[in-house]
Amino acid sequence: TMAQQWIDEGFEKGIEKGIEKGIEKGRVEGFHSLVEKQLRIKFREIPASYLSQLSTLSYLQLETLAERVLTAQSLEELFRF
C-alpha cells in the first residue's frame, strides 16, 4: 500500500541519516585522538584544562589545531582561537 511505502521510505531515510551521523562522530573521535597524540609528542604533558577544551572542538577546529601544532611554540599559543 501507499502508506506502507511511505513508512518504508521514512525508515530507510532514518537509517541513512543515523549511519551518516555515526560516521561523522567516528571521524571526529579519530581525529581527536590523532591531535591529542600530536600534542603529547610535541609538548609531553598536557594539562587537563587543554584536554577538556580539546574534547569540545569540532572536526574543522581539530583540523586547524592539527595544522597549527606544527608551528606553535606553546600550548597557550596553540589554543588561542
GIKALIN-V424121 format. One record per residue. SS is DSSP state (2 for helix, 1 for strand, 0 for the rest). D_CENTER is the distance of its C-alpha to the mean C-alpha in Angstrom with 1 decimal. Layout:
BEGIN
ss=(SS;SS)
d_center=(D_CENTER;D_CENTER)
END
This chain:
BEGIN
ss=(0;2;2;2;2;2;2;2;2;2;2;2;2;2;2;2;2;2;2;2;2;2;2;2;2;2;2;2;2;2;2;2;2;2;2;2;2;2;2;2;2;2;2;0;0;0;0;2;2;2;2;2;2;2;0;0;0;0;2;2;2;2;2;2;2;2;2;2;0;0;0;0;0;0;2;2;2;2;0;0;0)
d_center=(42.2;40.4;38.7;37.5;36.1;34.1;32.8;31.8;30.1;28.2;27.2;26.0;23.9;22.4;21.5;20.0;17.8;16.7;16.0;13.9;11.8;11.6;10.7;7.8;6.6;7.6;6.0;2.3;4.9;7.0;5.7;5.4;8.8;10.1;9.8;11.3;13.9;14.7;15.3;17.5;19.4;20.2;20.8;21.6;21.4;18.4;19.6;18.0;17.6;15.2;13.2;13.2;12.2;9.3;8.0;8.4;6.6;5.1;4.0;7.8;8.2;6.5;8.6;11.5;11.3;11.5;14.5;16.1;16.1;18.8;21.2;20.5;23.4;22.0;19.1;20.7;20.7;17.1;15.8;18.3;16.6)
END
